[in-house]
């Protein structure tokens, strides 16, 4: 028996642990912030990536700009809350590149009223975006990933789903639900080689987080409660996606990876 760690051609060799060469990936909400950083990171690691986003984000134009830099990325307009969207995304990815290995469910929005009340209509819309759409995409993608020999299904959740929230009440509830969905998928599809995990970022410097990062009082309060005393960068979340998608993450499943500079554990 050869030692995989000693063979440079093996996916377990240190030089190849974080490679996504040969993979095909779908990233939803991929036109900005964490989603865009994830598309770039996966493509730079060797994956062919289908970037999905709503029309307003110009996913086709964003993908073309990345392709111009030598990354193998295609863009498609997709509203993930549409019941037809998940199957269409899987069909598009397989149609372009013949397989599917990785899915990153990043599309999301915080729709809670600013007074922190629980609005039932907003809650339902967030359940559709963060939970139902993820379930539909998993239902469409898991068989394709299994046919490709297994792979990674990654749900972008939030630390709002792991703590109480004064303002993001419904957002936190739905993010808690989609992290649980990742655990369920890990159990249900593990025997077919599918690894499912959630990633829960803290405050990351994106347009989404500007109400916190650009408000002096809110920023100071959050930074005081974050041991690293800074906000995160989108690339730091994208790096964890590459880890979970690559051979380095091949024995990680059913987990919720927190990337928050220590906010969640601070006293």
C-alpha positions as CSV (number, residue, x, y, z in Angstrom):
1,X,0.0,0.0,0.0
2,X,1.4,3.4,-0.9
3,X,1.4,6.3,1.5
4,X,-1.0,9.0,0.0
5,X,0.9,11.7,1.8
6,X,4.1,10.7,0.0
7,X,2.7,10.8,-3.5
8,X,2.6,14.2,-5.1
9,X,-0.2,13.1,-7.5
10,X,-2.5,12.1,-4.6
11,X,-5.3,14.5,-3.6
12,X,-4.0,14.0,0.0
13,X,-0.6,15.2,-0.7
14,X,0.0,18.6,1.1
15,X,0.5,20.3,-2.2
16,X,-2.9,19.2,-3.4
17,X,-5.0,19.2,-0.2
18,X,-6.8,22.5,-1.1
19,X,-7.1,22.0,-4.8
20,X,-10.6,22.0,-6.4
21,X,-9.2,21.1,-9.9
22,X,-11.7,19.2,-12.0
23,X,-14.7,20.2,-9.8
24,X,-17.9,21.9,-10.9
25,X,-19.5,24.2,-8.4
26,X,-22.7,26.2,-8.1
27,X,-22.7,29.4,-5.9
28,X,-26.0,31.2,-5.3
29,X,-25.9,34.9,-4.3
30,X,-22.6,35.0,-6.1
31,X,-22.5,38.6,-7.4
32,X,-21.1,40.4,-4.3
33,X,-19.7,40.0,-0.8
34,X,-19.1,36.5,0.6
35,X,-20.7,34.9,-2.5
36,X,-18.4,36.7,-5.0
37,X,-15.3,36.0,-2.8
38,X,-16.4,32.3,-2.8
39,X,-16.8,32.2,-6.6
40,X,-13.3,33.7,-7.0
41,X,-11.7,31.4,-4.4
42,X,-13.2,28.2,-5.9
43,X,-12.3,29.2,-9.4
44,X,-8.8,30.1,-8.3
45,X,-8.5,26.7,-6.7
46,X,-9.3,25.1,-10.1
47,X,-13.1,24.7,-10.1
48,X,-15.5,25.6,-12.9
49,X,-18.2,27.7,-11.2
50,X,-21.7,28.6,-12.1
51,X,-22.4,31.9,-10.5
52,X,-26.1,32.4,-9.8
53,X,-27.7,35.7,-8.8
54,X,-30.8,37.9,-9.2
55,X,-31.0,40.1,-12.3
56,X,-30.2,43.3,-10.3
57,X,-26.8,41.9,-9.4
58,X,-25.9,41.2,-13.1
59,X,-24.6,37.7,-12.6
60,X,-23.8,37.3,-16.3
61,X,-21.7,40.5,-16.3
62,X,-19.9,39.6,-13.1
63,X,-19.1,36.2,-14.5
64,X,-17.8,37.7,-17.7
65,X,-15.5,40.0,-15.8
66,X,-14.1,37.0,-13.8
67,X,-13.7,35.0,-17.0
68,X,-11.7,37.8,-18.5
69,X,-9.2,37.3,-15.7
70,X,-8.8,33.6,-16.7
71,X,-11.2,32.1,-14.3
72,X,-13.7,29.5,-15.6
73,X,-16.9,31.1,-14.5
74,X,-20.3,31.3,-16.1
75,X,-23.2,33.4,-14.8
76,X,-26.9,32.8,-14.8
77,X,-29.9,34.9,-13.6
78,X,-31.7,32.9,-10.9
79,X,-34.2,33.7,-8.2
80,X,-33.6,30.8,-5.8
81,X,-37.0,31.2,-4.2
82,X,-38.6,30.1,-7.5
83,X,-39.7,26.5,-7.4
84,X,-38.1,25.9,-10.8
85,X,-34.8,27.5,-10.1
86,X,-32.9,24.7,-8.2
87,X,-33.4,22.0,-10.9
88,X,-32.6,24.6,-13.6
89,X,-29.3,25.5,-11.9
90,X,-28.3,21.8,-11.6
91,X,-29.2,21.2,-15.2
92,X,-27.2,24.3,-16.3
93,X,-24.1,23.3,-14.4
94,X,-24.2,19.7,-15.6
95,X,-25.0,20.8,-19.1
96,X,-22.0,23.1,-19.2
97,X,-19.4,20.8,-17.6
98,X,-20.9,17.3,-17.3
99,X,-20.9,16.9,-13.5
100,X,-21.6,18.6,-10.2
101,X,-19.3,18.4,-7.1
102,X,-20.0,21.4,-4.9
103,X,-22.9,23.6,-4.1
104,X,-22.7,26.8,-2.0
105,X,-26.1,28.2,-0.8
106,X,-25.2,31.8,-0.1
107,X,-28.3,33.7,-1.3
108,X,-29.8,35.5,1.7
109,X,-31.3,38.7,3.1
110,X,-32.3,40.2,6.4
111,X,-35.9,41.5,6.1
112,X,-36.7,42.1,9.8
113,X,-38.4,45.3,10.7
114,X,-35.9,47.9,12.2
115,X,-37.7,47.9,15.5
116,X,-36.8,44.2,16.1
117,X,-40.4,43.0,16.0
118,X,-41.2,39.6,14.4
119,X,-43.1,40.3,11.2
120,X,-44.8,37.1,10.0
121,X,-44.7,38.0,6.3
122,X,-41.0,38.9,6.5
123,X,-40.3,35.7,8.4
124,X,-42.0,33.6,5.7
125,X,-40.0,35.3,3.0
126,X,-36.8,34.6,4.9
127,X,-37.8,31.0,5.4
128,X,-38.4,30.7,1.6
129,X,-34.9,32.2,1.0
130,X,-32.8,30.6,3.7
131,X,-34.6,27.2,4.2
132,X,-37.0,26.2,1.5
133,X,-34.8,27.2,-1.4
134,X,-31.8,25.4,0.2
135,X,-33.9,22.3,0.6
136,X,-35.1,22.4,-3.0
137,X,-31.5,22.9,-4.3
138,X,-30.3,20.1,-2.1
139,X,-33.1,17.9,-3.5
140,X,-32.0,18.7,-7.0
141,X,-28.2,18.7,-6.5
142,X,-27.6,15.7,-4.2
143,X,-28.3,13.0,-6.8
144,X,-26.1,14.8,-9.3
145,X,-23.3,15.1,-6.7
146,X,-23.7,11.4,-5.9
147,X,-23.4,10.5,-9.5
148,X,-20.1,12.4,-9.7
149,X,-18.7,10.3,-6.9
150,X,-19.6,12.5,-4.0
151,X,-18.9,16.1,-3.0
152,X,-19.8,19.0,-0.8
153,X,-23.0,20.9,0.0
154,X,-22.3,24.1,1.9
155,X,-25.0,26.3,3.5
156,X,-24.0,29.8,4.5
157,X,-25.7,30.4,7.8
158,X,-24.9,33.0,10.5
159,X,-24.0,33.4,14.1
160,X,-27.4,35.1,14.3
161,X,-28.7,31.5,14.3
162,X,-26.5,30.6,17.3
163,X,-27.4,33.5,19.7
164,X,-30.3,35.7,20.6
165,X,-30.9,38.8,18.5
166,X,-32.5,42.1,19.4
167,X,-33.1,43.2,15.8
168,X,-32.4,40.3,13.5
169,X,-35.1,38.1,15.1
170,X,-36.6,36.4,12.1
171,X,-33.2,36.3,10.3
172,X,-31.7,34.4,13.3
173,X,-34.5,31.9,13.4
174,X,-34.2,31.1,9.7
175,X,-30.4,30.9,9.8
176,X,-30.7,28.4,12.8
177,X,-33.0,26.4,10.6
178,X,-30.7,26.2,7.6
179,X,-27.8,25.1,9.7
180,X,-30.0,22.3,11.0
181,X,-30.9,21.5,7.4
182,X,-27.2,21.0,6.7
183,X,-26.9,18.5,9.5
184,X,-30.0,16.6,8.3
185,X,-28.5,16.4,4.7
186,X,-25.2,15.1,6.1
187,X,-27.0,12.2,7.7
188,X,-29.4,11.5,4.8
189,X,-26.8,11.7,2.0
190,X,-23.6,10.6,3.7
191,X,-23.7,7.1,2.4
192,X,-23.7,8.5,-1.1
193,X,-20.5,10.5,-0.5
194,X,-22.1,13.8,0.1
195,X,-20.7,16.0,2.8
196,X,-23.0,18.8,4.1
197,X,-21.9,21.6,6.3
198,X,-22.9,25.0,7.4
199,X,-20.7,28.1,7.8
200,X,-21.8,30.8,10.3
201,X,-20.0,34.1,9.7
202,X,-20.0,36.9,12.2
203,X,-19.7,40.5,11.0
204,X,-17.9,40.5,7.6
205,X,-17.0,43.7,5.8
206,X,-19.7,43.6,3.1
207,X,-22.5,45.8,1.9
208,X,-24.8,43.5,4.0
209,X,-23.0,44.5,7.2
210,X,-22.7,48.2,6.6
211,X,-25.4,49.1,9.2
212,X,-23.0,47.7,11.7
213,X,-19.6,48.4,10.3
214,X,-20.4,52.0,9.2
215,X,-22.2,53.0,12.4
216,X,-19.6,54.2,14.9
217,X,-21.5,53.2,18.0
218,X,-22.6,49.8,16.7
219,X,-19.1,49.1,15.3
220,X,-17.5,49.9,18.6
221,X,-19.8,47.7,20.6
222,X,-19.3,44.8,18.3
223,X,-15.6,45.2,18.2
224,X,-15.4,45.4,21.9
225,X,-17.1,42.0,22.1
226,X,-14.9,40.4,19.4
227,X,-11.6,39.1,20.7
228,X,-9.7,39.7,17.5
229,X,-11.0,43.4,17.6
230,X,-11.7,43.6,13.9
231,X,-14.4,42.6,11.4
232,X,-13.9,39.7,9.0
233,X,-13.2,39.8,5.3
234,X,-15.2,37.9,2.7
235,X,-12.1,36.0,1.6
236,X,-11.8,34.5,5.1
237,X,-15.2,32.9,4.7
238,X,-14.4,31.8,1.1
239,X,-11.3,30.1,2.4
240,X,-13.4,27.9,4.6
241,X,-15.6,27.0,1.6
242,X,-12.5,25.9,-0.4
243,X,-11.4,23.8,2.6
244,X,-14.8,22.1,2.8
245,X,-14.9,21.5,-1.0
246,X,-11.4,20.1,-1.3
247,X,-9.7,17.0,-0.2
248,X,-8.7,18.8,3.0
249,X,-12.3,18.7,4.1
250,X,-13.1,15.2,2.9
251,X,-13.9,13.9,6.4
252,X,-15.9,16.9,7.7
253,X,-19.7,16.6,7.6
254,X,-22.6,17.8,9.6
255,X,-20.7,20.7,11.2
256,X,-21.4,24.4,11.6
257,X,-18.2,26.3,11.1
258,X,-18.2,29.6,13.0
259,X,-16.0,32.4,11.4
260,X,-16.5,35.4,13.7
261,X,-13.2,36.4,15.2
262,X,-14.3,34.9,18.5
263,X,-17.5,37.0,19.0
264,X,-19.7,34.0,19.9
265,X,-17.4,32.8,22.7
266,X,-16.5,36.2,24.2
267,X,-17.6,37.0,27.7
